[in-house]
Amino acid sequence: MSGITVVGVILVLSGLGGVGFGLYAMFRGGRNEPEDGGGLGPIPERGIHVLAGVRMLVFGLICIAAGLYAILQLAG
């Protein structure tokens, strides 16, 4: 197994973790929080979790794509 394949596998695994955590943050994060507790200025706690979830989801998808590219194109 070449080094680039190992890097590709690590990228895919970290991307899957990022996608999972991003989905969790978007759908569950910030629930059951009091209305006046938390937040960043005018943005409520739930809104912050949704923005962070989208960011993690996009980064996870980029990691998966880069990992698959490294495994299929560079190592093959």
C-alpha positions in Angstrom: 0.0 0.0 0.0 1.6 3.3 -1.1 1.7 6.4 1.0 -0.7 8.3 -1.2 -3.3 5.5 -0.7 -3.0 5.8 3.0 -3.4 9.6 2.8 -6.5 9.0 0.6 -8.0 6.6 3.1 -7.4 9.1 6.0 -9.0 11.8 4.0 -12.1 9.7 3.3 -12.4 8.7 6.9 -12.0 12.2 8.2 -14.5 13.4 5.5 -17.1 10.9 6.7 -16.6 12.1 10.2 -17.0 15.7 9.1 -20.2 14.9 7.2 -21.7 13.0 10.1 -20.8 15.7 12.7 -22.0 18.5 10.3 -25.4 16.8 9.9 -25.7 16.3 13.6 -24.9 20.0 14.2 -27.5 21.1 11.7 -30.3 18.9 12.9 -29.7 18.5 16.6 -27.4 21.3 17.8 -28.9 24.2 19.8 -32.2 22.5 20.5 -33.7 22.7 24.0 -31.7 25.9 24.7 -33.4 28.8 26.5 -34.3 31.6 24.2 -32.1 34.1 25.9 -29.2 31.7 26.6 -26.3 31.6 24.2 -26.0 33.0 20.7 -23.8 35.6 19.1 -25.3 39.0 19.0 -28.5 38.8 16.9 -27.8 35.2 15.8 -29.5 32.6 18.1 -27.8 29.5 19.3 -29.6 27.3 16.8 -28.5 29.5 13.9 -24.9 29.2 14.9 -25.2 25.4 14.9 -26.8 25.4 11.5 -24.0 27.6 10.1 -21.3 25.5 11.7 -23.0 22.3 10.4 -23.1 23.6 6.8 -19.4 24.5 7.1 -18.5 21.0 8.4 -20.6 19.3 5.8 -18.9 21.2 2.9 -15.5 20.5 4.4 -16.3 16.8 4.8 -17.5 16.5 1.2 -14.3 18.1 0.0 -12.2 15.7 2.1 -14.1 12.7 0.7 -13.6 14.0 -2.9 -9.9 14.6 -2.4 -9.5 11.2 -0.7 -11.3 9.4 -3.5 -9.2 11.3 -6.1 -6.0 10.3 -4.3 -7.0 6.7 -4.1 -8.4 6.3 -7.6 -6.2 8.5 -9.7 -2.9 9.1 -8.0 -2.4 5.6 -6.5 -3.8 3.7 -9.5 
